[in-house]
Amino acid sequence: MNLVIRPGGMIDSVQVPSSKSYANRALILASLREEEILLRNMPHATDVTHLISALQQIGLSITQDKKSLRISGSFPECETKDQLISVGEGGTTARFLAVLLLKGKMKYSLKLGNRLKDRPWEEFLRVANDLGAKAELRDDTLTIQGPIHSEGSIIVDCQRTTQFLTAFQLVFGEEREILSSHLETSQSYVKMTEEMIRVFRKKTEYDIPLDWSSASYPLAFSVLNAGAEFPGLMYDPFQADAKIYKILSDHDALQTTPFGLRSLPLTQNFSLKLDVSDCLDLVPTLAFLLAHIPGTHHLSGVENLQHKESDRLSECLKVLQIFERKAEVREGVFIIEGHAQKVSKALDITLPDDHRMVMMSALFLRHHCGGSLTPAEAVEKSYPNFFELLGKLR
């Protein structure tokens, strides 16, 4: 879908959606419990709705309304037959589900999205087959036949992604020792997982926290403009993208209120040096923000951006070039030369089907002279009501 975006501001009170990272972890943990689990404040992102649908297919009982979900049935006791399951493009959706299915006895075939099938799967295939299950990836179909048989600890290589480590922690962490090698990025997500496992031992009800990945876009836009209110949003040490909280707070652009957070117009110029290996999803937001702050900015640890829904490193460079910003990658460091000037004409931008690149580009268009954006529907993956932030669009 092509969307016309006019230049302008943003709504002054932003209701941030809940976190799909928390939600998908909660769904996997709940699917292993014998008791009925109530999950409140569920997001409507497609990564989450695809996982809910998949869990229903494998036999779990799930009822939901607009904001909450009840899940019962306990996998693998609930499974009934072999299944073909479409999982879309979500990394946690497919990887968490794939590891969960290693507990089952039926044969499952996961239909992967066009980009997802080319993202790293080698480590899952190695570990699954080493543990006595059968796993094979052919084109866009991942076939899994469990259960695993071997005993002892499970070692997961995290060099290209930590999502398989997280998945094995969620599914097998209560009964097996889960070890990692090359755990150099996304460590906060591992800590988030460990904390959720601890919490789920004691609770049958759980509230999904608000999402700092989603909050980063309106936060970045608002501090370059008139500021905004963010009711209910609080700092979360387990969300890596909450690093933007410290960046903005350190420069007097973010305040805590009795009701959440308030962003303020950014009045300070600065040059940022930041290791983003633990918060790669934040890079498109930071690229937008830093492109408008006079100074030279250095983001290190960006190598794995190539393995996301698109090659986000290359796509960020393209967008920055379109909006007349100097940027380059030198010796593994993403360098951005920021300035406050705006382009003088409307622009038409076509992007890969990547929600984060679409949201980043929408902020650029709104902040500059407007234009059109394709494919606008990509935001459904994580932030379905994203464009409502920007007021009237066409």
Rosetta blueprint (number, residue, H / E / L):
1 M L
2 N L
3 L E
4 V E
5 I E
6 R L
7 P L
8 G L
9 G L
10 M L
11 I L
12 D L
13 S E
14 V L
15 Q L
16 V L
17 P L
18 S E
19 S L
20 K H
21 S H
22 Y H
23 A H
24 N H
25 R H
26 A H
27 L H
28 I H
29 L H
30 A H
31 S H
32 L L
33 R L
34 E L
35 E L
36 E L
37 I E
38 L E
39 L E
40 R E
41 N L
42 M L
43 P L
44 H L
45 A L
46 T H
47 D H
48 V H
49 T H
50 H H
51 L H
52 I H
53 S H
54 A H
55 L H
56 Q H
57 Q H
58 I L
59 G L
60 L L
61 S E
62 I E
63 T E
64 Q E
65 D L
66 K L
67 K L
68 S E
69 L E
70 R E
71 I E
72 S E
73 G L
74 S L
75 F L
76 P L
77 E L
78 C L
79 E L
80 T L
81 K L
82 D L
83 Q E
84 L E
85 I E
86 S E
87 V E
88 G E
89 E L
90 G L
91 G H
92 T H
93 T H
94 A H
95 R H
96 F H
97 L H
98 A H
99 V H
100 L H
101 L H
102 L L
103 K L
104 G L
105 K L
106 M L
107 K E
108 Y E
109 S E
110 L E
111 K E
112 L E
113 G L
114 N L
115 R L
116 L H
117 K H
118 D H
119 R L
120 P L
121 W L
122 E H
123 E H
124 F H
125 L H
126 R H
127 V H
128 A H
129 N H
130 D H
131 L L
132 G L
133 A L
134 K E
135 A E
136 E E
137 L E
138 R E
139 D L
140 D L
141 T E
142 L E
143 T E
144 I E
145 Q E
146 G L
147 P L
148 I L
149 H L
150 S L
151 E L
152 G L
153 S L
154 I E
155 I E
156 V E
157 D E
158 C L
159 Q L
160 R L
161 T L
162 T L
163 Q H
164 F H
165 L H
166 T H
167 A H
168 F H
169 Q H
170 L H
171 V H
172 F H
173 G L
174 E L
175 E L
176 R L
177 E L
178 I E
179 L E
180 S E
181 S E
182 H L
183 L L
184 E L
185 T L
186 S L
187 Q H
188 S H
189 Y H
190 V H
191 K H
192 M H
193 T H
194 E H
195 E H
196 M H
197 I H
198 R H
199 V H
200 F H
201 R L
202 K L
203 K L
204 T L
205 E E
206 Y E
207 D E
208 I L
209 P L
210 L E
211 D L
212 W H
213 S H
214 S H
215 A H
216 S H
217 Y H
218 P H
219 L H
220 A H
221 F H
222 S H
223 V H
224 L L
225 N L
226 A L
227 G L
228 A E
229 E E
230 F E
231 P E
232 G L
233 L L
234 M L
235 Y L
236 D L
237 P L
238 F L
239 Q L
240 A H
241 D H
242 A H
243 K H
244 I H
245 Y H
246 K H
247 I H
248 L H
249 S H
250 D H
251 H L
252 D L
253 A L
254 L E
255 Q E
256 T E
257 T E
258 P L
259 F L
260 G E
261 L E
262 R E
263 S E
264 L L
265 P L
266 L L
267 T L
268 Q L
269 N L
270 F L
271 S L
272 L L
273 K E
274 L E
275 D E
276 V L
277 S L
278 D L
279 C L
280 L H
281 D H
282 L H
283 V H
284 P H
285 T H
286 L H
287 A H
288 F H
289 L H
290 L H
291 A L
292 H L
293 I L
294 P L
295 G E
296 T E
297 H E
298 H E
299 L E
300 S E
301 G L
302 V L
303 E H
304 N H
305 L H
306 Q H
307 H H
308 K L
309 E L
310 S L
311 D L
312 R H
313 L H
314 S H
315 E H
316 C H
317 L H
318 K H
319 V H
320 L H
321 Q H
322 I H
323 F L
324 E L
325 R L
326 K E
327 A E
328 E E
329 V E
330 R E
331 E L
332 G L
333 V E
334 F E
335 I E
336 I E
337 E E
338 G E
339 H L
340 A L
341 Q L
342 K L
343 V L
344 S L
345 K L
346 A L
347 L E
348 D E
349 I E
350 T E
351 L L
352 P L
353 D L
354 D L
355 H H
356 R H
357 M H
358 V H
359 M H
360 M H
361 S H
362 A H
363 L H
364 F H
365 L H
366 R H
367 H H
368 H L
369 C L
370 G L
371 G E
372 S E
373 L E
374 T E
375 P L
376 A H
377 E H
378 A H
379 V H
380 E H
381 K H
382 S L
383 Y L
384 P L
385 N L
386 F H
387 F H
388 E H
389 L H
390 L H
391 G L
392 K L
393 L L
394 R L
